[in-house]
Amino acid sequence: MKIETTRFGDIEIKETEIISFKEGVLGFENLKEYVIFEMEDGAPLMWMQSATEPSLAFIIIRPFEFNDKYTIDISDGITEALKLEKSEDADVFAIVVIPEDPSNMTANLQGPIIINNKNKMAKQIISTNSRHKIKHYILEEMQNNRNNEQGGK
């Protein structure tokens, strides 16, 4: 299957790679299908490209890549909606915003995306954890983690 994108041209994907959001992503509720692919081999940032709107692609990251203390509570309702049988089947991503100065890039930890890797069903949820901010500075957090690791040795 081929999807058209503004940034990357036509991309060949397998239908099994399509991630389905029953309710869409906040602000883009009418767009339900996306595909995720890496920016570079091994890079923590990835693209979540709409399968139906060529111009829409989000940059995403697994929060654990820069915040090893990040936890998210997934309610029974979300577990049922995504048909999650085991927590290991879930993948968690945060949408990233990269401003003009990339050192100020942020991740939305308050609105993570949960994906069931078995059936490719996904949902963006709202975290009520007061530590989860809409604008969480990624590079600052990575530097803090490095400093903590070096200080702890």
Buried (B, 14 or more C-beta within 10 A) or exposed (E): EEBBBEEEEEBEBEEEBBBBBEEBBEEBEEBBBBBBEEEEEEEBBBBBBBBEBBEBBBBBBBBEBBBEEBEBEBEEEBBEBBEBEEEEBBBBBBBBBEEEEEEBBBBBBBBBBBBBEBBBBBBBBEBEEEEBBEEBBBEBBBEEBEEEEEEEE
